[in-house]
Amino acid sequence: MKNPHFMKIIEHHYSADLEWVENYASKIGGRVEGNFIVALEQSQSGTRYFLDCGDGIIAYYINVEYHRNFRLIQKNLNPDFIGFYYNLTDGAASVSNEQFTYNVGRWQYNLSVIDGSLESQYNVTKGSKTFALCIFIKKSMIKAYVKKNNINIKNIDSIIDSKENTIVRFDRMSSESFHLLNDLRKLEVGGAFFDLSLRGTVHMLISNYLRKIATKRLIIQTVNESDLANIINIQMYLINHIEDHFPSIAFMAEMANMSESKFKSLFKKITGNTANVFFMENKLLFAKELLEKKQLTVSQISDQLNFTNNSYFASKFKEYFGLSPKAFYKQL
């Protein structure tokens, strides 16, 4: 019998049709039964379910526990799609390529929007429980989808043109999206009612995301894997130094081997925020975690995270969470 602790490495592909399903099932040592992909219990247990949602959209629902370390290498044969990966993994999981590793999951950046042209790896450790919804939509269908749902996105033709733009974003899902996924998770998988609910959830998630980006100035440019890796490494640097002061743009641009203007533009494209906002949001989220542990006072947390003073910490916290650190602490 094979050792269940060794890493199983699988190279596969997705697409915005069901062409990938049989290949994927065989790669993970499983089989297709109706809309289910049934895998070997010794390597993973749980549910894998796929559904054609119409309009060039495929949903792939995953609720599994891994009994072995897995590395899933995604090399798409047809890059003409966008993948939305809503990932609520409990455990250790990451998206990576040869140049970067990006932690994902329930408490990390749990929404990845990745152009089908980009190669990526999904790494997950034994004992981790993955609940995720992957949505694949044809680029050519996005324009029709936007029009059908009355979403006004400027330069939509340029956004979906692979020669002009690479669609890539690592983000946190909205609370509304989180609740939509949790509601879906409570249902028994399979059958007409589940399919109806899954299609409804998929369309709500896509619509919510497109409406969100419609309110922002989108940065249209192509992104190569080296630049993507450099930006992600800077994001990881900021998170790993969250207790420090914000480093200068010049310092980070040099680390990323870019001009300051290119760094600022690419950072905002990939994260949706400036480096300063990204850093502050993560600092405040960490402050909230520290408050929840009830081991440090508000003043001690302010000092530990290098806020200028307690009142500045309180004002930023209230601006982001809607109540002061002291009021939040009392609510706990």
matplotlib code that plots the C-alpha trace (Angstrom):
import matplotlib.pyplot as plt

x = [0.0, 1.2, 2.2, -0.7, 1.7, 3.5, 2.5, 0.3, 1.1, -1.5, -1.3, -4.8, -6.8, -10.1, -12.3, -15.7, -17.3, -17.4, -14.5, -12.1, -14.2, -13.3, -9.6, -9.7, -11.5, -9.0, -6.1, -7.2, -7.9, -11.7, -14.6, -17.6, -21.0, -23.8, -22.6, -20.3, -16.6, -16.0, -12.4, -10.7, -11.6, -8.0, -6.7, -9.7, -13.3, -16.3, -18.2, -17.1, -20.0, -20.0, -22.8, -23.3, -25.1, -25.7, -24.4, -20.9, -20.6, -19.5, -19.7, -17.5, -18.5, -15.9, -16.5, -13.7, -11.2, -7.7, -6.0, -2.8, -0.8, -1.9, -0.4, -2.8, -1.0, -3.4, -2.2, -5.2, -5.4, -7.9, -7.2, -10.4, -12.0, -11.8, -11.8, -13.4, -12.2, -14.1, -12.2, -13.1, -10.5, -9.8, -6.2, -3.1, -3.6, -1.9, -1.8, 1.6, 3.8, 7.6, 8.1, 5.5, 3.3, 0.1, -1.9, -5.6, -8.5, -11.2, -9.0, -6.7, -7.4, -10.4, -11.3, -9.0, -9.9, -7.4, -7.1, -7.2, -3.9, -2.0, -0.5, -1.0, -0.7, -3.0, -1.2, -3.2, -1.9, -3.2, -6.0, -7.2, -10.9, -11.6, -15.0, -14.8, -16.9, -15.0, -16.8, -15.5, -16.9, -15.9, -14.3, -16.5, -19.6, -18.7, -19.7, -23.2, -23.5, -22.7, -25.3, -28.0, -27.6, -27.4, -23.9, -22.0, -18.3, -16.3, -13.8, -15.3, -13.9, -10.4, -10.8, -11.7, -9.2, -6.2, -3.8, -4.6, -5.4, -4.8, -7.6, -6.1, -7.1, -6.4, -9.1, -11.3, -14.9, -17.7, -19.7, -22.7, -20.8, -19.6, -23.3, -24.4, -21.8, -22.7, -26.4, -25.4, -23.2, -26.3, -28.1, -27.9, -25.9, -27.5, -31.0, -33.2, -33.5, -29.7, -29.0, -31.4, -29.8, -26.3, -27.1, -28.7, -25.7, -23.3, -25.1, -25.4, -21.6, -20.6, -23.1, -21.9, -18.2, -18.8, -20.9, -18.1, -15.4, -17.8, -17.5, -13.7, -11.3, -10.0, -6.3, -6.0, -2.7, -1.2, 0.6, 3.4, 4.0, 7.3, 5.6, 2.6, 5.1, 6.9, 3.7, 2.5, 5.9, 5.5, 2.0, 3.4, 6.2, 3.7, 1.7, 4.8, 5.8, 2.3, 3.6, 6.1, 5.6, 4.5, 7.6, 8.2, 6.9, 10.5, 11.7, 8.9, 9.3, 13.0, 12.2, 9.8, 12.3, 9.9, 9.6, 7.4, 4.6, 4.5, 4.6, 1.7, -0.4, 0.2, -0.3, -3.7, -4.7, -3.9, -5.2, -7.8, -6.2, -3.1, -0.2, -1.0, -4.7, -3.8, -1.3, -3.7, -6.6, -4.5, -3.1, -6.7, -7.8, -4.8, -5.7, -9.3, -7.9, -5.7, -8.8, -10.8, -8.1, -8.6, -4.9, -3.8, -5.4, -6.3, -3.3, -0.9, -2.3, -1.9, 1.8, 2.5, 1.2, 3.1, 0.1, 1.1, -1.0, -4.1, -6.5, -5.2, -5.7, -9.2, -10.2, -8.9, -10.5, -13.9, -13.6, -13.1, -15.3, -17.9, -17.2, -14.2, -11.8, -13.1, -16.8, -15.7, -14.0, -17.0, -19.2, -17.0]
y = [0.0, 3.5, 5.8, 8.3, 11.0, 11.5, 14.3, 13.4, 15.6, 16.0, 18.0, 18.9, 21.6, 23.4, 25.0, 26.8, 23.6, 20.0, 18.8, 18.7, 16.5, 13.0, 13.9, 15.4, 12.5, 10.0, 12.1, 12.0, 8.3, 8.7, 8.3, 10.3, 9.3, 11.6, 15.1, 13.7, 13.1, 10.2, 9.8, 7.1, 7.3, 6.7, 9.9, 12.2, 12.0, 14.2, 15.7, 17.0, 18.1, 19.9, 21.6, 23.4, 26.6, 27.8, 31.1, 29.7, 29.1, 25.9, 25.5, 23.1, 22.5, 20.9, 19.9, 17.4, 16.4, 15.5, 12.4, 13.0, 16.1, 17.2, 19.5, 20.2, 21.9, 23.7, 24.1, 25.0, 23.8, 26.5, 29.9, 31.6, 31.7, 33.3, 31.2, 32.5, 30.5, 31.0, 29.0, 28.5, 25.9, 25.1, 24.0, 24.8, 25.6, 27.9, 29.0, 29.1, 28.8, 28.5, 32.1, 32.7, 31.1, 32.7, 31.4, 30.9, 29.7, 30.8, 33.1, 34.2, 35.7, 33.5, 34.8, 34.4, 35.5, 34.1, 34.3, 30.9, 31.8, 31.8, 28.5, 27.9, 25.3, 24.5, 23.0, 21.5, 19.5, 16.3, 16.9, 20.1, 20.5, 22.3, 23.9, 25.8, 26.9, 27.3, 29.1, 29.1, 31.6, 32.1, 35.5, 35.9, 35.5, 38.2, 41.1, 39.5, 38.7, 42.3, 43.6, 41.1, 42.1, 45.9, 46.2, 49.2, 48.4, 50.8, 49.4, 45.9, 45.0, 45.8, 44.0, 40.7, 41.0, 38.8, 40.9, 44.0, 42.7, 39.9, 39.4, 38.5, 39.4, 38.0, 39.4, 38.7, 37.8, 40.1, 39.1, 38.7, 36.1, 34.4, 34.0, 32.8, 30.0, 29.1, 28.8, 26.5, 24.4, 23.5, 21.8, 18.2, 18.0, 16.7, 16.8, 19.5, 21.7, 21.8, 22.4, 25.4, 26.7, 26.2, 28.1, 30.9, 31.2, 31.2, 34.0, 36.0, 35.6, 36.6, 39.5, 40.8, 40.7, 42.4, 45.1, 45.6, 46.1, 48.3, 50.9, 51.0, 52.3, 49.1, 48.9, 47.4, 45.8, 42.4, 40.7, 38.2, 35.5, 37.1, 40.4, 38.6, 36.7, 39.9, 41.7, 38.6, 38.4, 42.1, 41.3, 38.5, 40.8, 43.3, 40.7, 39.2, 42.7, 43.8, 44.9, 47.3, 50.8, 50.9, 50.7, 53.3, 52.7, 53.2, 50.3, 48.0, 48.9, 48.1, 44.8, 44.0, 45.1, 47.7, 51.4, 53.0, 53.8, 50.2, 48.8, 51.1, 50.2, 46.5, 46.3, 47.9, 45.8, 42.5, 43.4, 46.0, 48.5, 50.6, 49.1, 51.5, 50.5, 46.8, 47.2, 49.1, 46.7, 43.7, 45.6, 46.3, 42.7, 41.5, 44.0, 42.6, 39.0, 40.2, 41.9, 38.6, 36.7, 39.0, 38.8, 42.4, 45.7, 48.2, 50.3, 47.3, 46.3, 49.8, 49.8, 46.3, 47.2, 50.5, 52.9, 56.5, 56.7, 55.1, 57.7, 57.1, 53.4, 53.9, 56.2, 53.8, 50.8, 52.5, 53.7, 50.1, 48.1, 50.7, 50.7, 51.6, 49.0, 49.5, 49.0, 45.9, 44.5, 45.1, 43.3, 40.2]
z = [0.0, -0.8, 2.0, 2.5, 3.6, 0.3, -2.0, -4.9, -7.9, -10.6, -13.8, -15.1, -16.8, -16.6, -19.2, -19.5, -20.9, -19.5, -21.6, -18.6, -16.3, -17.5, -17.7, -14.2, -12.7, -14.1, -12.9, -9.3, -9.5, -9.6, -11.9, -13.1, -11.9, -13.2, -12.1, -9.4, -9.5, -7.1, -5.9, -3.9, -0.2, 0.8, -0.7, -0.2, 1.0, 0.4, -2.6, -6.0, -8.2, -11.6, -13.4, -16.7, -15.7, -19.3, -20.8, -21.1, -17.4, -15.5, -11.8, -9.8, -6.2, -3.8, -0.2, 0.6, 3.2, 2.0, 3.5, 1.6, 0.5, -2.9, -5.6, -8.4, -11.4, -13.6, -17.3, -19.3, -22.9, -23.9, -22.1, -23.3, -19.9, -16.5, -13.3, -10.1, -7.1, -3.9, -1.3, 2.3, 3.2, 6.8, 7.0, 4.9, 1.3, -1.2, -4.8, -6.3, -9.4, -9.6, -8.4, -5.7, -3.0, -2.0, 1.1, 0.4, 2.5, 4.8, 6.9, 4.0, 0.6, -0.3, -3.7, -6.7, -10.1, -12.6, -16.3, -18.0, -19.7, -16.4, -15.1, -11.4, -8.7, -5.8, -2.8, 0.1, 3.0, 4.5, 7.0, 5.4, 4.6, 1.4, 0.7, -2.5, -5.5, -8.8, -11.6, -15.1, -17.6, -21.2, -21.9, -24.9, -22.7, -20.2, -22.4, -23.0, -19.3, -18.3, -20.9, -19.8, -16.1, -16.8, -15.4, -16.8, -17.1, -19.2, -21.7, -21.5, -24.9, -23.8, -20.5, -22.1, -24.9, -24.0, -26.1, -24.1, -20.6, -18.2, -15.7, -12.3, -8.8, -5.3, -3.0, 0.0, -0.9, 0.3, 3.4, 1.0, -1.1, 2.1, 3.2, -0.2, -0.1, 3.5, 2.5, -0.4, 1.8, 4.0, 1.1, 0.1, -3.1, -6.2, -7.7, -9.2, -6.1, -5.5, -9.2, -9.2, -6.0, -7.4, -10.6, -8.6, -6.4, -9.3, -11.1, -7.9, -7.2, -10.8, -10.8, -7.3, -8.4, -11.7, -10.0, -7.5, -10.1, -12.2, -9.4, -9.7, -12.3, -13.8, -14.9, -18.3, -19.0, -19.6, -16.7, -17.2, -14.6, -13.4, -12.6, -11.0, -8.8, -7.8, -6.7, -4.7, -3.0, -2.0, -0.6, 1.4, 2.6, 3.8, 5.6, 7.2, 8.4, 9.5, 12.9, 11.3, 9.8, 6.1, 3.9, 1.1, -2.4, -3.7, -1.4, -2.6, -6.3, -6.0, -4.3, -7.2, -9.8, -11.3, -11.7, -9.0, -11.5, -12.8, -9.2, -8.1, -11.2, -11.0, -7.2, -7.6, -10.5, -8.7, -5.2, -6.1, -3.6, -3.3, -1.3, 1.6, 1.8, 1.5, 4.4, 6.6, 6.0, 6.9, 10.0, 11.1, 10.5, 12.6, 15.3, 15.3, 15.7, 18.7, 20.3, 19.9, 21.8, 24.8, 25.8, 25.1, 25.9, 23.2, 24.0, 23.9, 20.5, 19.2, 20.4, 19.0, 15.6, 15.5, 15.2, 15.7, 18.9, 20.4, 19.0, 15.4, 15.9, 17.2, 14.4, 11.7, 13.4, 13.6, 10.0, 8.8, 11.2, 12.2, 15.9, 18.1, 19.4, 23.0, 21.8, 19.8, 22.8, 25.0, 22.4, 22.7]

ax = plt.figure().add_subplot(projection="3d")
ax.plot(x, y, z, "-o")
ax.set_aspect("equal")
plt.show()
